[in-house]
Amino acid sequence: MSLIADFSVPAESFCLEQTLDSVPEMTVELDRLAAHSPEYVMPFLWVLGDEWDRFEAALADDPTVVEYSVSDSFEDLRLYQFRWADVVTERLHVILDSDGTILEGRASGPEWRLQVRFGSREHFATFREYFEDGGPITLHQLTEPTSSRHRGYGLSEKQRIALLMAYDKGYYDVPRTATGGEVAGELGVTQQAVSARLRRAMATLIENTLLRYGDGGPTQ
């Protein structure tokens, strides 16, 4: 049976240690992309903050980065595309060779917090054995799916389709390029129905991602 491992690793044993150490106030988050080659597992990272000059100066000197470019840019958020050095590609190979798929990845300061789906406990054990040669793994949680809904973070099929349709049409773009009525028309339901469906879907996602795997609720 597959399982999801939620764990932390030092940045020095994964990637961007020098950059994260130089600009610890910046937060880096994986833009998830299903892939079966290290070259395409982690090509995009979202970066949150406002110290862009310092961040890019650090990237230019970071030994884990071969080259980078900015794909999208907002006031306090940018999407970067990376070509990684061989040392990072080799570490990603360890995950792929252990039948692993990166679901979530977030870094701020000295460590990465990762969620990886493995094909079995044996695959996770293999990954841990090889990966820990480069640095310790701090395991937070191992979760086995208890139903088919687990894979979709508790979303119903209608909620999942509504979210994907809204995203694809630009309902969540800034500025918004599709209205709720247009999304409703694509789904063949009323605008009130799609609005309620999206609200319930977002609440479910927050409960099963940020609240379940995060560090707790909001702080004052």
KEDREN-741838 format. One record per residue: residue number from 1; x, y, z of N, C-alpha, C in turn; residue in one letter. Coordinates in nm, 3 decimals, decimal comma. Layout:
N
{NUM; {X; Y; Z}; {X; Y; Z}; {X; Y; Z}; "a"}
...
This chain:
220
{1; {0,084; -0,119; 0,000}; {0,000; 0,000; 0,000}; {0,088; 0,125; 0,000}; "m"}
{2; {0,047; 0,227; -0,077}; {0,123; 0,351; -0,081}; {0,107; 0,427; 0,050}; "s"}
{3; {0,198; 0,521; 0,072}; {0,187; 0,606; 0,189}; {0,250; 0,740; 0,160}; "l"}
{4; {0,209; 0,841; 0,239}; {0,262; 0,976; 0,224}; {0,353; 1,004; 0,344}; "i"}
{5; {0,476; 1,040; 0,315}; {0,572; 1,075; 0,419}; {0,585; 1,227; 0,427}; "a"}
{6; {0,566; 1,280; 0,546}; {0,580; 1,422; 0,573}; {0,707; 1,437; 0,657}; "d"}
{7; {0,811; 1,502; 0,601}; {0,939; 1,507; 0,670}; {1,015; 1,635; 0,635}; "f"}
{8; {1,118; 1,662; 0,713}; {1,205; 1,777; 0,689}; {1,347; 1,728; 0,664}; "s"}
{9; {1,419; 1,802; 0,577}; {1,559; 1,773; 0,551}; {1,636; 1,905; 0,551}; "v"}
{10; {1,762; 1,905; 0,591}; {1,841; 2,027; 0,584}; {1,856; 2,073; 0,439}; "p"}
{11; {1,854; 2,204; 0,418}; {1,870; 2,256; 0,282}; {2,002; 2,212; 0,222}; "a"}
{12; {2,103; 2,193; 0,307}; {2,234; 2,153; 0,256}; {2,232; 2,014; 0,193}; "e"}
{13; {2,133; 1,932; 0,231}; {2,125; 1,798; 0,173}; {2,022; 1,791; 0,060}; "s"}
{14; {1,964; 1,906; 0,023}; {1,865; 1,907; -0,086}; {1,902; 2,013; -0,189}; "f"}
{15; {1,869; 2,138; -0,164}; {1,904; 2,244; -0,259}; {1,885; 2,382; -0,196}; "c"}
{16; {1,949; 2,482; -0,256}; {1,934; 2,625; -0,222}; {1,980; 2,660; -0,081}; "l"}
{17; {2,070; 2,580; -0,023}; {2,117; 2,612; 0,113}; {2,177; 2,753; 0,119}; "e"}
{18; {2,264; 2,786; 0,025}; {2,332; 2,916; 0,028}; {2,234; 3,030; 0,012}; "q"}
{19; {2,138; 3,015; -0,077}; {2,038; 3,120; -0,100}; {1,948; 3,139; 0,021}; "t"}
{20; {1,899; 3,030; 0,076}; {1,809; 3,038; 0,191}; {1,881; 3,092; 0,314}; "l"}
{21; {2,010; 3,063; 0,326}; {2,088; 3,116; 0,438}; {2,113; 3,265; 0,421}; "d"}
{22; {2,131; 3,309; 0,297}; {2,159; 3,451; 0,270}; {2,035; 3,538; 0,285}; "s"}
{23; {1,918; 3,483; 0,248}; {1,793; 3,560; 0,253}; {1,687; 3,476; 0,326}; "v"}
{24; {1,701; 3,458; 0,458}; {1,612; 3,367; 0,531}; {1,467; 3,414; 0,539}; "p"}
{25; {1,444; 3,544; 0,511}; {1,306; 3,594; 0,517}; {1,224; 3,558; 0,394}; "e"}
{26; {1,288; 3,506; 0,290}; {1,216; 3,463; 0,170}; {1,170; 3,319; 0,186}; "m"}
{27; {1,051; 3,289; 0,135}; {0,994; 3,155; 0,142}; {0,985; 3,096; 0,002}; "t"}
{28; {1,025; 2,972; -0,012}; {1,026; 2,903; -0,141}; {0,929; 2,787; -0,135}; "v"}
{29; {0,848; 2,772; -0,239}; {0,748; 2,665; -0,241}; {0,744; 2,599; -0,377}; "e"}
{30; {0,740; 2,467; -0,377}; {0,736; 2,390; -0,500}; {0,607; 2,413; -0,576}; "l"}
{31; {0,617; 2,437; -0,706}; {0,501; 2,437; -0,794}; {0,490; 2,296; -0,848}; "d"}
{32; {0,395; 2,219; -0,794}; {0,392; 2,074; -0,817}; {0,368; 2,040; -0,963}; "r"}
{33; {0,446; 1,942; -1,009}; {0,435; 1,895; -1,147}; {0,465; 1,747; -1,149}; "l"}
{34; {0,368; 1,666; -1,189}; {0,392; 1,522; -1,195}; {0,489; 1,491; -1,307}; "a"}
{35; {0,597; 1,419; -1,275}; {0,698; 1,388; -1,375}; {0,773; 1,263; -1,334}; "a"}
{36; {0,843; 1,204; -1,431}; {0,916; 1,080; -1,405}; {1,063; 1,094; -1,443}; "h"}
{37; {1,112; 1,217; -1,450}; {1,252; 1,243; -1,477}; {1,297; 1,355; -1,385}; "s"}
{38; {1,415; 1,344; -1,324}; {1,461; 1,449; -1,234}; {1,464; 1,587; -1,298}; "p"}
{39; {1,485; 1,591; -1,429}; {1,491; 1,720; -1,498}; {1,360; 1,796; -1,487}; "e"}
{40; {1,249; 1,724; -1,471}; {1,118; 1,788; -1,472}; {1,044; 1,777; -1,339}; "y"}
{41; {1,107; 1,722; -1,237}; {1,039; 1,707; -1,109}; {1,020; 1,841; -1,040}; "v"}
{42; {1,121; 1,927; -1,046}; {1,117; 2,050; -0,969}; {1,165; 2,169; -1,053}; "m"}
{43; {1,108; 2,190; -1,172}; {1,158; 2,301; -1,255}; {1,109; 2,437; -1,209}; "p"}
{44; {0,996; 2,443; -1,136}; {0,938; 2,571; -1,097}; {0,926; 2,582; -0,945}; "f"}
{45; {0,960; 2,699; -0,893}; {0,942; 2,730; -0,752}; {0,878; 2,866; -0,738}; "l"}
{46; {0,776; 2,874; -0,652}; {0,719; 3,003; -0,615}; {0,801; 3,061; -0,501}; "w"}
{47; {0,830; 3,190; -0,508}; {0,908; 3,256; -0,404}; {0,827; 3,374; -0,351}; "v"}
{48; {0,811; 3,377; -0,220}; {0,734; 3,481; -0,153}; {0,827; 3,572; -0,073}; "l"}
{49; {0,811; 3,703; -0,091}; {0,893; 3,799; -0,017}; {0,906; 3,928; -0,094}; "g"}
{50; {1,006; 4,010; -0,058}; {1,025; 4,136; -0,131}; {1,173; 4,173; -0,146}; "d"}
{51; {1,263; 4,082; -0,107}; {1,407; 4,110; -0,119}; {1,461; 4,048; -0,248}; "e"}
{52; {1,407; 4,095; -0,361}; {1,436; 4,027; -0,487}; {1,581; 4,044; -0,530}; "w"}
{53; {1,639; 4,162; -0,512}; {1,778; 4,183; -0,553}; {1,873; 4,092; -0,474}; "d"}
{54; {1,852; 4,085; -0,343}; {1,937; 3,999; -0,259}; {1,915; 3,852; -0,293}; "r"}
{55; {1,789; 3,816; -0,318}; {1,758; 3,677; -0,349}; {1,825; 3,634; -0,479}; "f"}
{56; {1,817; 3,716; -0,582}; {1,874; 3,677; -0,710}; {2,026; 3,684; -0,709}; "e"}
{57; {2,082; 3,774; -0,628}; {2,227; 3,776; -0,612}; {2,275; 3,646; -0,547}; "a"}
{58; {2,198; 3,598; -0,449}; {2,232; 3,472; -0,384}; {2,217; 3,355; -0,480}; "a"}
{59; {2,111; 3,357; -0,562}; {2,092; 3,250; -0,661}; {2,210; 3,242; -0,757}; "l"}
{60; {2,262; 3,358; -0,796}; {2,371; 3,361; -0,892}; {2,496; 3,291; -0,839}; "a"}
{61; {2,512; 3,288; -0,707}; {2,629; 3,226; -0,646}; {2,600; 3,088; -0,587}; "d"}
{62; {2,474; 3,043; -0,597}; {2,435; 2,917; -0,534}; {2,486; 2,799; -0,617}; "d"}
{63; {2,567; 2,712; -0,557}; {2,624; 2,600; -0,634}; {2,523; 2,496; -0,678}; "p"}
{64; {2,400; 2,499; -0,623}; {2,300; 2,400; -0,665}; {2,220; 2,448; -0,786}; "t"}
{65; {2,241; 2,572; -0,829}; {2,166; 2,629; -0,940}; {2,258; 2,651; -1,061}; "v"}
{66; {2,220; 2,595; -1,175}; {2,294; 2,618; -1,299}; {2,246; 2,747; -1,365}; "v"}
{67; {2,114; 2,760; -1,377}; {2,057; 2,883; -1,430}; {1,912; 2,894; -1,385}; "e"}
{68; {1,861; 3,018; -1,391}; {1,722; 3,041; -1,351}; {1,665; 3,154; -1,435}; "y"}
{69; {1,533; 3,161; -1,437}; {1,464; 3,271; -1,504}; {1,333; 3,296; -1,431}; "s"}
{70; {1,278; 3,416; -1,445}; {1,151; 3,452; -1,383}; {1,039; 3,429; -1,485}; "v"}
{71; {0,944; 3,343; -1,451}; {0,833; 3,313; -1,541}; {0,714; 3,405; -1,518}; "s"}
{72; {0,685; 3,436; -1,390}; {0,575; 3,525; -1,355}; {0,619; 3,612; -1,238}; "d"}
{73; {0,572; 3,736; -1,236}; {0,616; 3,827; -1,131}; {0,500; 3,912; -1,082}; "s"}
{74; {0,483; 3,915; -0,949}; {0,386; 4,000; -0,882}; {0,459; 4,079; -0,775}; "f"}
{75; {0,388; 4,161; -0,701}; {0,454; 4,250; -0,606}; {0,537; 4,174; -0,504}; "e"}
{76; {0,480; 4,071; -0,443}; {0,552; 3,996; -0,340}; {0,558; 3,847; -0,370}; "d"}
{77; {0,543; 3,811; -0,498}; {0,542; 3,670; -0,536}; {0,597; 3,655; -0,677}; "l"}
{78; {0,689; 3,561; -0,694}; {0,744; 3,535; -0,827}; {0,754; 3,385; -0,849}; "r"}
{79; {0,739; 3,347; -0,975}; {0,756; 3,209; -1,015}; {0,888; 3,198; -1,091}; "l"}
{80; {0,979; 3,116; -1,039}; {1,110; 3,097; -1,100}; {1,119; 2,960; -1,165}; "y"}
{81; {1,186; 2,957; -1,279}; {1,218; 2,830; -1,344}; {1,367; 2,803; -1,325}; "q"}
{82; {1,401; 2,679; -1,287}; {1,538; 2,645; -1,256}; {1,592; 2,532; -1,343}; "f"}
{83; {1,722; 2,539; -1,367}; {1,796; 2,422; -1,413}; {1,896; 2,390; -1,303}; "r"}
{84; {1,882; 2,271; -1,247}; {1,957; 2,236; -1,127}; {2,093; 2,174; -1,158}; "w"}
{85; {2,185; 2,190; -1,066}; {2,315; 2,126; -1,076}; {2,300; 1,975; -1,058}; "a"}
{86; {2,402; 1,903; -1,098}; {2,396; 1,756; -1,094}; {2,369; 1,704; -0,953}; "d"}
{87; {2,420; 1,774; -0,851}; {2,402; 1,726; -0,714}; {2,255; 1,722; -0,676}; "v"}
{88; {2,176; 1,819; -0,724}; {2,032; 1,819; -0,696}; {1,963; 1,711; -0,777}; "v"}
{89; {2,001; 1,697; -0,904}; {1,943; 1,594; -0,989}; {1,964; 1,455; -0,930}; "t"}
{90; {2,083; 1,434; -0,873}; {2,111; 1,304; -0,810}; {2,021; 1,281; -0,690}; "e"}
{91; {1,994; 1,385; -0,611}; {1,907; 1,371; -0,495}; {1,763; 1,344; -0,537}; "r"}
{92; {1,722; 1,407; -0,647}; {1,588; 1,381; -0,699}; {1,578; 1,239; -0,753}; "l"}
{93; {1,688; 1,188; -0,808}; {1,692; 1,049; -0,855}; {1,662; 0,953; -0,741}; "h"}
{94; {1,714; 0,984; -0,621}; {1,692; 0,898; -0,506}; {1,543; 0,885; -0,478}; "v"}
{95; {1,470; 0,998; -0,489}; {1,325; 0,996; -0,466}; {1,255; 0,915; -0,574}; "i"}
{96; {1,287; 0,942; -0,700}; {1,220; 0,873; -0,811}; {1,252; 0,724; -0,811}; "l"}
{97; {1,377; 0,691; -0,783}; {1,417; 0,550; -0,783}; {1,352; 0,474; -0,668}; "d"}
{98; {1,303; 0,547; -0,568}; {1,232; 0,483; -0,456}; {1,082; 0,488; -0,476}; "s"}
{99; {1,039; 0,505; -0,602}; {0,896; 0,510; -0,636}; {0,827; 0,624; -0,561}; "d"}
{100; {0,895; 0,740; -0,555}; {0,840; 0,854; -0,484}; {0,794; 0,964; -0,577}; "g"}
{101; {0,689; 1,035; -0,536}; {0,637; 1,151; -0,607}; {0,626; 1,267; -0,509}; "t"}
{102; {0,691; 1,379; -0,538}; {0,685; 1,493; -0,448}; {0,549; 1,560; -0,461}; "i"}
{103; {0,476; 1,567; -0,350}; {0,344; 1,629; -0,348}; {0,352; 1,775; -0,305}; "l"}
{104; {0,433; 1,803; -0,205}; {0,447; 1,939; -0,153}; {0,592; 1,961; -0,115}; "e"}
{105; {0,636; 2,085; -0,127}; {0,771; 2,120; -0,084}; {0,777; 2,267; -0,049}; "g"}
{106; {0,833; 2,298; 0,068}; {0,838; 2,436; 0,115}; {0,966; 2,456; 0,195}; "r"}
{107; {1,032; 2,569; 0,173}; {1,157; 2,597; 0,244}; {1,160; 2,741; 0,289}; "a"}
{108; {1,213; 2,760; 0,409}; {1,237; 2,894; 0,463}; {1,348; 2,880; 0,565}; "s"}
{109; {1,460; 2,944; 0,542}; {1,573; 2,927; 0,632}; {1,649; 2,799; 0,604}; "g"}
{110; {1,685; 2,725; 0,709}; {1,782; 2,616; 0,692}; {1,726; 2,481; 0,649}; "p"}
{111; {1,595; 2,467; 0,629}; {1,544; 2,333; 0,597}; {1,428; 2,336; 0,499}; "e"}
{112; {1,406; 2,221; 0,436}; {1,293; 2,195; 0,349}; {1,194; 2,105; 0,421}; "w"}
{113; {1,066; 2,137; 0,406}; {0,958; 2,048; 0,453}; {0,895; 1,986; 0,329}; "r"}
{114; {0,897; 1,855; 0,322}; {0,851; 1,784; 0,202}; {0,742; 1,684; 0,236}; "l"}
{115; {0,650; 1,665; 0,142}; {0,554; 1,556; 0,147}; {0,572; 1,475; 0,020}; "q"}
{116; {0,603; 1,348; 0,036}; {0,631; 1,261; -0,077}; {0,546; 1,135; -0,068}; "v"}
{117; {0,483; 1,100; -0,178}; {0,408; 0,975; -0,183}; {0,501; 0,864; -0,231}; "r"}
{118; {0,509; 0,756; -0,153}; {0,590; 0,641; -0,189}; {0,499; 0,521; -0,217}; "f"}
{119; {0,548; 0,430; -0,300}; {0,466; 0,315; -0,337}; {0,441; 0,219; -0,223}; "g"}
{120; {0,530; 0,218; -0,123}; {0,516; 0,127; -0,010}; {0,608; 0,173; 0,101}; "s"}
{121; {0,593; 0,111; 0,218}; {0,685; 0,140; 0,329}; {0,827; 0,097; 0,294}; "r"}
{122; {0,839; -0,010; 0,218}; {0,972; -0,056; 0,177}; {1,040; 0,048; 0,089}; "e"}
{123; {0,964; 0,112; -0,001}; {1,021; 0,217; -0,086}; {1,066; 0,336; -0,001}; "h"}
{124; {0,985; 0,372; 0,098}; {1,024; 0,483; 0,186}; {1,151; 0,448; 0,264}; "f"}
{125; {1,160; 0,325; 0,312}; {1,278; 0,283; 0,387}; {1,403; 0,288; 0,300}; "a"}
{126; {1,388; 0,247; 0,173}; {1,501; 0,254; 0,080}; {1,544; 0,398; 0,057}; "t"}
{127; {1,445; 0,484; 0,033}; {1,475; 0,626; 0,015}; {1,547; 0,682; 0,136}; "f"}
{128; {1,497; 0,655; 0,254}; {1,554; 0,711; 0,376}; {1,698; 0,666; 0,396}; "r"}
{129; {1,723; 0,540; 0,366}; {1,858; 0,485; 0,383}; {1,959; 0,559; 0,295}; "e"}
{130; {1,923; 0,580; 0,168}; {2,015; 0,645; 0,076}; {2,022; 0,796; 0,097}; "y"}
{131; {1,908; 0,860; 0,124}; {1,905; 1,005; 0,134}; {1,977; 1,052; 0,259}; "f"}
{132; {1,970; 0,974; 0,366}; {2,032; 1,018; 0,491}; {2,184; 1,014; 0,486}; "e"}
{133; {2,241; 0,961; 0,379}; {2,386; 0,972; 0,361}; {2,428; 1,117; 0,346}; "d"}
{134; {2,335; 1,203; 0,297}; {2,366; 1,343; 0,277}; {2,319; 1,434; 0,389}; "g"}
{135; {2,238; 1,382; 0,479}; {2,187; 1,464; 0,589}; {2,070; 1,395; 0,657}; "g"}
{136; {2,042; 1,432; 0,783}; {1,937; 1,365; 0,858}; {1,797; 1,398; 0,807}; "p"}
{137; {1,706; 1,303; 0,819}; {1,565; 1,323; 0,787}; {1,487; 1,329; 0,917}; "i"}
{138; {1,407; 1,433; 0,934}; {1,319; 1,444; 1,050}; {1,178; 1,407; 1,006}; "t"}
{139; {1,131; 1,291; 1,047}; {0,999; 1,243; 1,004}; {0,891; 1,301; 1,095}; "l"}
{140; {0,792; 1,365; 1,033}; {0,681; 1,423; 1,108}; {0,560; 1,330; 1,109}; "h"}
{141; {0,534; 1,265; 0,995}; {0,414; 1,182; 0,987}; {0,423; 1,088; 0,868}; "q"}
{142; {0,374; 0,965; 0,887}; {0,352; 0,870; 0,779}; {0,202; 0,842; 0,772}; "l"}
{143; {0,143; 0,859; 0,655}; {-0,001; 0,844; 0,640}; {-0,032; 0,746; 0,528}; "t"}
{144; {-0,112; 0,646; 0,558}; {-0,159; 0,553; 0,456}; {-0,300; 0,592; 0,415}; "e"}
{145; {-0,331; 0,589; 0,284}; {-0,467; 0,621; 0,240}; {-0,568; 0,529; 0,306}; "p"}
{146; {-0,677; 0,586; 0,355}; {-0,783; 0,505; 0,415}; {-0,903; 0,492; 0,324}; "t"}
{147; {-0,907; 0,570; 0,215}; {-1,016; 0,560; 0,118}; {-0,971; 0,625; -0,010}; "s"}
{148; {-1,050; 0,609; -0,116}; {-1,016; 0,670; -0,244}; {-1,020; 0,821; -0,236}; "s"}
{149; {-1,090; 0,879; -0,137}; {-1,099; 1,023; -0,124}; {-0,969; 1,083; -0,073}; "r"}
{150; {-0,885; 1,001; -0,004}; {-0,762; 1,053; 0,053}; {-0,674; 1,114; -0,055}; "h"}
{151; {-0,670; 1,051; -0,170}; {-0,584; 1,097; -0,277}; {-0,620; 1,238; -0,322}; "r"}
{152; {-0,746; 1,275; -0,310}; {-0,787; 1,407; -0,352}; {-0,805; 1,503; -0,238}; "g"}
{153; {-0,737; 1,480; -0,124}; {-0,745; 1,568; -0,008}; {-0,888; 1,584; 0,041}; "y"}
{154; {-0,969; 1,480; 0,028}; {-1,105; 1,484; 0,079}; {-1,206; 1,548; -0,014}; "g"}
{155; {-1,164; 1,592; -0,132}; {-1,256; 1,655; -0,227}; {-1,346; 1,551; -0,292}; "l"}
{156; {-1,472; 1,588; -0,312}; {-1,559; 1,505; -0,393}; {-1,521; 1,525; -0,539}; "s"}
{157; {-1,567; 1,436; -0,625}; {-1,535; 1,448; -0,767}; {-1,591; 1,578; -0,825}; "e"}
{158; {-1,712; 1,618; -0,785}; {-1,771; 1,743; -0,835}; {-1,689; 1,864; -0,789}; "k"}
{159; {-1,642; 1,861; -0,664}; {-1,561; 1,971; -0,615}; {-1,428; 1,979; -0,689}; "q"}
{160; {-1,368; 1,863; -0,711}; {-1,239; 1,860; -0,782}; {-1,254; 1,916; -0,923}; "r"}
{161; {-1,359; 1,875; -0,994}; {-1,380; 1,922; -1,131}; {-1,408; 2,072; -1,132}; "i"}
{162; {-1,485; 2,120; -1,035}; {-1,517; 2,263; -1,030}; {-1,391; 2,346; -1,005}; "a"}
{163; {-1,306; 2,302; -0,914}; {-1,182; 2,374; -0,886}; {-1,091; 2,377; -1,009}; "l"}
{164; {-1,075; 2,263; -1,074}; {-0,988; 2,257; -1,192}; {-1,043; 2,342; -1,306}; "l"}
{165; {-1,176; 2,340; -1,324}; {-1,238; 2,421; -1,429}; {-1,218; 2,569; -1,400}; "m"}
{166; {-1,242; 2,610; -1,274}; {-1,226; 2,751; -1,236}; {-1,082; 2,795; -1,256}; "a"}
{167; {-0,989; 2,710; -1,218}; {-0,848; 2,744; -1,234}; {-0,811; 2,755; -1,381}; "y"}
{168; {-0,855; 2,659; -1,460}; {-0,823; 2,657; -1,603}; {-0,881; 2,778; -1,676}; "d"}
{169; {-1,001; 2,822; -1,636}; {-1,066; 2,933; -1,703}; {-1,011; 3,069; -1,659}; "k"}
{170; {-0,936; 3,074; -1,549}; {-0,880; 3,200; -1,503}; {-0,959; 3,266; -1,392}; "g"}
{171; {-1,046; 3,188; -1,325}; {-1,127; 3,243; -1,216}; {-1,039; 3,287; -1,100}; "y"}
{172; {-0,924; 3,221; -1,082}; {-0,834; 3,255; -0,972}; {-0,717; 3,342; -1,016}; "y"}
{173; {-0,717; 3,384; -1,143}; {-0,610; 3,472; -1,190}; {-0,623; 3,610; -1,127}; "d"}
{174; {-0,512; 3,683; -1,126}; {-0,512; 3,822; -1,081}; {-0,454; 3,908; -1,193}; "v"}
{175; {-0,538; 3,989; -1,263}; {-0,683; 4,004; -1,240}; {-0,760; 3,883; -1,294}; "p"}
{176; {-0,881; 3,865; -1,243}; {-0,965; 3,751; -1,281}; {-1,003; 3,761; -1,428}; "r"}
{177; {-0,990; 3,649; -1,501}; {-1,023; 3,648; -1,644}; {-1,146; 3,564; -1,676}; "t"}
{178; {-1,214; 3,515; -1,573}; {-1,340; 3,442; -1,592}; {-1,430; 3,468; -1,473}; "a"}
{179; {-1,559; 3,479; -1,497}; {-1,655; 3,504; -1,390}; {-1,710; 3,371; -1,338}; "t"}
{180; {-1,775; 3,378; -1,222}; {-1,840; 3,259; -1,169}; {-1,947; 3,209; -1,263}; "g"}
{181; {-2,014; 3,301; -1,332}; {-2,117; 3,262; -1,427}; {-2,060; 3,184; -1,544}; "g"}
{182; {-1,941; 3,223; -1,590}; {-1,879; 3,152; -1,701}; {-1,835; 3,012; -1,659}; "e"}
{183; {-1,782; 3,000; -1,538}; {-1,745; 2,868; -1,488}; {-1,870; 2,781; -1,473}; "v"}
{184; {-1,978; 2,841; -1,421}; {-2,103; 2,768; -1,405}; {-2,156; 2,720; -1,539}; "a"}
{185; {-2,144; 2,804; -1,642}; {-2,189; 2,765; -1,774}; {-2,114; 2,646; -1,829}; "g"}
{186; {-1,984; 2,641; -1,804}; {-1,903; 2,528; -1,850}; {-1,944; 2,399; -1,779}; "e"}
{187; {-1,985; 2,414; -1,652}; {-2,022; 2,295; -1,574}; {-2,169; 2,258; -1,587}; "l"}
{188; {-2,248; 2,348; -1,645}; {-2,390; 2,320; -1,662}; {-2,469; 2,329; -1,534}; "g"}
{189; {-2,427; 2,420; -1,442}; {-2,498; 2,440; -1,316}; {-2,521; 2,589; -1,298}; "v"}
{190; {-2,595; 2,627; -1,195}; {-2,620; 2,768; -1,169}; {-2,497; 2,833; -1,107}; "t"}
{191; {-2,492; 2,966; -1,116}; {-2,381; 3,038; -1,057}; {-2,379; 3,020; -0,905}; "q"}
{192; {-2,497; 3,016; -0,843}; {-2,504; 2,996; -0,699}; {-2,448; 2,858; -0,661}; "q"}
{193; {-2,478; 2,759; -0,742}; {-2,431; 2,623; -0,715}; {-2,279; 2,615; -0,725}; "a"}
{194; {-2,222; 2,674; -0,830}; {-2,077; 2,667; -0,846}; {-2,006; 2,747; -0,738}; "v"}
{195; {-2,064; 2,860; -0,697}; {-2,004; 2,940; -0,590}; {-1,999; 2,861; -0,460}; "s"}
{196; {-2,110; 2,794; -0,426}; {-2,114; 2,714; -0,305}; {-2,017; 2,596; -0,314}; "a"}
{197; {-2,009; 2,535; -0,434}; {-1,921; 2,420; -0,452}; {-1,775; 2,459; -0,436}; "r"}
{198; {-1,738; 2,576; -0,491}; {-1,600; 2,623; -0,479}; {-1,565; 2,659; -0,335}; "l"}
{199; {-1,660; 2,720; -0,264}; {-1,634; 2,755; -0,123}; {-1,612; 2,629; -0,040}; "r"}
{200; {-1,697; 2,529; -0,061}; {-1,682; 2,404; 0,015}; {-1,550; 2,335; -0,022}; "r"}
{201; {-1,515; 2,339; -0,150}; {-1,392; 2,275; -0,195}; {-1,270; 2,343; -0,134}; "a"}
{202; {-1,269; 2,476; -0,131}; {-1,156; 2,548; -0,073}; {-1,145; 2,520; 0,076}; "m"}
{203; {-1,259; 2,515; 0,145}; {-1,256; 2,484; 0,289}; {-1,200; 2,344; 0,312}; "a"}
{204; {-1,238; 2,249; 0,228}; {-1,188; 2,112; 0,241}; {-1,038; 2,105; 0,216}; "t"}
{205; {-0,991; 2,178; 0,115}; {-0,848; 2,179; 0,086}; {-0,768; 2,237; 0,203}; "l"}
{206; {-0,816; 2,346; 0,260}; {-0,747; 2,408; 0,373}; {-0,741; 2,312; 0,491}; "i"}
{207; {-0,853; 2,246; 0,519}; {-0,857; 2,151; 0,632}; {-0,760; 2,035; 0,612}; "e"}
{208; {-0,747; 1,989; 0,486}; {-0,668; 1,869; 0,460}; {-0,527; 1,897; 0,411}; "n"}
{209; {-0,487; 2,026; 0,403}; {-0,350; 2,059; 0,364}; {-0,288; 2,152; 0,468}; "t"}
{210; {-0,329; 2,278; 0,469}; {-0,267; 2,376; 0,558}; {-0,285; 2,340; 0,705}; "l"}
{211; {-0,406; 2,301; 0,744}; {-0,431; 2,270; 0,884}; {-0,377; 2,132; 0,923}; "l"}
{212; {-0,381; 2,039; 0,829}; {-0,337; 1,902; 0,861}; {-0,186; 1,891; 0,860}; "r"}
{213; {-0,121; 1,954; 0,759}; {0,022; 1,935; 0,744}; {0,102; 2,059; 0,783}; "y"}
{214; {0,034; 2,169; 0,817}; {0,105; 2,290; 0,852}; {0,152; 2,288; 0,996}; "g"}
{215; {0,191; 2,408; 1,044}; {0,244; 2,421; 1,180}; {0,139; 2,468; 1,277}; "d"}
{216; {0,012; 2,471; 1,234}; {-0,093; 2,515; 1,324}; {-0,176; 2,622; 1,259}; "g"}
{217; {-0,264; 2,682; 1,336}; {-0,353; 2,784; 1,285}; {-0,285; 2,919; 1,273}; "g"}
{218; {-0,362; 3,022; 1,235}; {-0,303; 3,154; 1,218}; {-0,258; 3,212; 1,352}; "p"}
{219; {-0,155; 3,296; 1,344}; {-0,105; 3,364; 1,464}; {-0,144; 3,509; 1,459}; "t"}
{220; {-0,158; 3,569; 1,575}; {-0,196; 3,709; 1,583}; {-0,074; 3,798; 1,570}; "q"}
